[in-house]
């Protein structure tokens, strides 16, 4: 077997055994063979002195295989003690949990109060401007052209302000939605890490 054949077989064996550090292993054996050949040994003698590629891959797979985590069952005494402590400590942790829930709810409400107010102002301005536009015709007939034109101008201004506020609210709401989603995902990841740390 030549050096190239050995390296090809080793690469195939490492892949089949699922060894994660295959590139470093191949480099190591490539350099090892080259060094021993430079030291005066023949290529065939060096390859014959090494283990087979499958033996090397098998040993590496066994060496780096993750150890199985064994879950032990909790003893009944420990379980009862834990339940009693949770019940007795509920006035403390229950109130803390309620505080966290209230703070999160208030935080989300404060985050969304701006878009809610902006949307309400936009709808009110557009509806108010539309109603004012309809009634400007009656005002013109009853009060005169000057007052009617003033009413018409106010109507257009209200509709314009409503459209402007609505556009700004829509624009900033996209960023608030993204921020809310990011915050929610961060809180979920944080709580999962805490629960894993406790477990």
Secondary structure, DSSP 8 states (H G I E B T S, - for coil): --HHHHHHHHHHHHHHHT-TTHHHHHHHHHHHHHHHHHTT--HHHHHHHS--HHHHHHHHHHHT-----------HHHHHHHHHHHHHHHHHHHHHHHHHHHHHHHHHHHHHHHHHHHHHHHHHHHHHHHHHHHHHHHHHHHH-HHHHHHHHHHHHHHHHHHHHHHHHHHHHHHHHHHHHHHHHHHHHHHHHHHHHHH-
